[in-house]
Amino acid sequence: MRTKAPLFFLAPYLFLFGLFWAWPILYSFYLSFLNTRVYPWHLDPGVNWSRLLQDPFFFVALKNTLFILVVQVPLMLVLALLLALALNSALLRLKGFYRFAFFAPVVVGAVAYSAIFRLLFNTEFGAVNAFLQALGHPGYDWLYAPGPAMAVIVIALTWRWTGYNAIILLAGLQSIPRELYEAASLDGASPWQQFWHVTLPGLRPVLLFALVLSIIGTLQLFTEPFLITGGGPGNATMTLGLYLYQQGFRGFNFGYASAIAYTVALLAAGFSFMQMRLWRER
C-alpha cells in the first residue's frame, strides 16, 4: 500500500498530463500522415511530408524565421549581456527600479504592445517617421515594404525580450564568486581580462540556457508577425509559426499543419542539441 501511495497522489496530474499534453502530441503526429483536405480524412503518409519539400511558401517562412534567428537572437543576447553587466554594477543606483523597468515589456500584453508598435511605425503619422523627417530623412514605409517590415519585427522582439534575458544573465552574474574577481585583481588583470577570463566562463551555462530558450522561441514565433505585420507585405514577415496557424486554423488543413509543427520541433531540437555540443566542446 505504501508503494502505491505516490501513484495515488500523482494520478490526477498524470491524467491531465496525458489528456492535454501527451495525447495532442501523439495525435498530431498521427494527423501529419492523414490527408485532411478531403472528407472523410484518410491515411496518406506521403501527402503532407512530400508537400513540405515542394511548398515555396513553407521555404519563405523558413527563410524568414532563420533570418530572425541569425540576426535578432545574437543582437538581443549581446544587448542583454551589456544590460546585465550595467545592472550588476556597484556604481548603479536604484537597481530595483531599473530591473523592473527593463523586465516590464515581458508583462505587457502582446496585443497592446503590438498595437503601439503599429502606431509608432505608421507611415503617415507614426512617431518614428516624424522623428526621421525632423532630421531631414523622408522616412520609410515601415509596415508595407519588405525590408522595413522585417526590421520592425526585429526591433519589436528585441525591445520585448532583451530585459527578460538580462534578468536571467544578471542571476548568473550574481552567482559568480566574488573571490575570483579579487584574485584576478591581485594578479593585475584588467577589467577586460576579468570579463573575458572570469565573467564569460562563469556565465556559460546561463548564456547557453538563454540561447536555447531564444532559439526555441524564435522558431515558434507567431505573435509579432501576426499582430504587427500580418505576415506581410506579401510573405515578407511570414514565419513558420504563422504559416502553421494559417494552414491549421484558416485553411483547416490540420494534417499539413501537424507536419509543419513537427518540422519546427525537429529544428528546435536540432539547433538546441548543436548548441549544447558546441558549448560543451569549448
N, C-alpha and C positions, 0 to 999 in steps of 0.2 A: 504493500500500500504506500509506504514511504517513497519508493522509487517512482511511483506513478503520480505522486502529488504535483511535481513540477509540470508534468504534461497537462494536468487538470487546469492549473492556473494559466498555462500558455495557450490552451485550446482556443479561447476567444480570439487572441491575437493571430494565431496560426490560421484560423478560419478566415478572418478578414484579410490577412496577407494573401492567402491562396485565392480568395474571391476577387479582390480588387487589384492585385499586383501580379501574381504568378499566372493566373488564368488569362488575363488580357494579353500578356506577353506570348504565351503559348498559342493562344487563338489567333493573334495577329500573324504569327509565323505560319500557321495553317492557312490564313487568309491570303498570304503572299503567293500561294500556289493555286489560288482559285481565280477563275475568270469571272469577275464581278461586274462586267459591263453587259452581261446578258442575264436574262431571268428564265429559269432559276439558275443560280450560281452553280458552276460545276468545276470539277478538278481539271486544271490545265497547267501543269507545273511550269511550262516554259513561257507562258504568255506575259507575265509581268516582268520576270527577270530578263528575258530577251529584249523586252521593250526598253528596259533601263539602258541597255547598251546602244540603243538606236535613237534614243529620245534627245533631240537637241536642246529642249527646254531644261531637261534634267542637268545636262552638262553646263548650261548657262548658270543654273542655280548653284551647281558645284563650284564653278569658277568664281562666282561672286562670294560664296561662303569662304573658299580658300583665300581669296584676296583679303577679306576682312580678317581672317585668321592670321595671315602673314603680316599685315600692316598694323591692324588695330591692337592685337594682343601684345606684341612686343612694346609698342608705344605706351600702352596703358600700364604694363608692368614696370617699365622704366620710370614713368611718372609716379607710380605708386611707391616705388622704392625711394625715390627722391623725397616724396612727401612723408614717408615713414621716417626717414632719417631726420627730416626737419621737425616732425612731431616728437621725436625721441631726444631732440637736442636739449641740453641743460639750459641753454640761453633763451628758450621759448617760454613765454608767459601765457597764461590762460589756455593751457594744453587741453583741458577738458572741453572748452568751448570749440577749439579748432577741430578736435577729434569728432565731436558731434556734427560740426558744420560740414566736414568732408564726407562723413558717413551718411548724412541726411538724404542725398539723392537716391540711395537704395530704398528708403522707406516711402518715397514719393510715388504715388500711383502711376502706373505706366501710361494710362490714358491721359492723365493730367499733364505729365511731363512731355508726352508726345505732342499734345495739342500746343503746348508752349513752344516747342521746337518748330512746329509748323508755322506758328505766328512769327517767331524770331527770324526764320529764314524765308518768309514770304517775299516773293519777288518785288511786289509793288509797294507794300507798306511795312515790311519787316525791319526790325531794328538793325540787323546785320548789314543789309544793303544801305540803309540810311547812314550807318557809320562809314561804310566804304565810300559812299557818294560824298560825304563830308570831307573825305581825304582826297577826293578828285577821281576816284575809281567808279566806273559805271555800275559795278555790282554784278552779280551772277543770277541766272535763273536757277536758283538752288534746287527746287523740287521737281523741275521739269526738264533738266538736262542731265545726261547720264553721269558725267564726272562729278559735278557739284552734288547731285543727289546721293551718290555713294559717300562723298565727303561728309554730308550731313549725318548719315548713318554712323560713320566712324566717330565723328565728334560727339554725337549723342551717346554712343556706347562708352566712349572714353569718359565723358562727364559723369555718367551714372555709376560706373564700376571702378573707377580709379580709387576713390575713397574707401570702398569696400575692401579692395586688395591691400590698400595702405594699412588698414587696421589689422589685417592678417599678418602683414610683414612687420608691423610695429610689435605685435605679440612675439614674433620671432626674435626681433632685435632685443627685446627686454629679457629674453631667456638666455642670451649670450653672457657668460660670466664676466663681471667687470674686471676680475683678476687678469684676464687675458689682455685687456687693454692696458692695465697698469704694467704688466710685464713687457708689453710691446713698447710702452713709453720709456720704461727704464732701459730698454735695448736701443733707444734712439730712433724708433720707427716714426716716420712722418704720418700725418692723418691719412694720406692716400694709401700708404703701405698698410696702415691699420685696417682701412676699409677693405683692401684687396686680400690681405692675408688673414684677417680675423673676422670681419663682418660678413663678407660673402661666403666663406666656408661655413660659418655658423648659421647663415640663412638658407643654405642649400636645400634642406628638406622643406622649409616653408615656401621657398620660391617654387620648388617642384610642385608642391600642393596647389599653390595659386595658379601655376601654369596649366596644370591638368584640369583644374576647375574651369579656367578660362577657355581652354580648347573645347571641352565638352559643351560649355555654354554657347560658344560661337557656332559649333556645329548644329546646335538646336535653335539657333537664332530665329525668332519669329516676331516678337512684339514690335520692335522698332521699324523693320521694313513694312509690316502690316499697317501700323498706325501712322507713320510719318510719310512714307512714300507710296504705300500700297504695292510695293514690288517694282514700281516704275521709275522713270518713264520707260515704256516698253517692258523689258525684263531686266533693266539695268541694276536694280537692287533686289532682284528675286533671290531668295536663299533656299536652302534645302528644306528648312522648317516651314517656310511659307508655301513652297511648292507642294510639300506633303499635305498641308492643310487644304490647298486648292483641289488637289486630286481627291482627298478623302471626304471633305465636307462641302465642297461646291460641286464637284463632279460625281460624288458618291461612288467613286471607283476605289473601294476600300482595299481591294487586293493589291492594286498598284501602289496605293499609299502605304500599305504594310511593307511592300518590298523596299520603298524609299526609306521607311523608318528603320528597317534592319540594315540598310546600307549606311545610314547615319550612325547607327550603333556600332557597326563594324569599323567605320572610320574613327570614331571616338576611341574605341578600344585599341585600334592600331596606333593612333597618334600617342595615346597615353602610354602604351607599352614601350613605344620607341623612345619617348622622352625619359621614362624611368631607366631604360637600359643605357641610354647615352649618359645620363647624370650619374648612374652607378659606376660606369666605367671610368668617369673622371674622378 
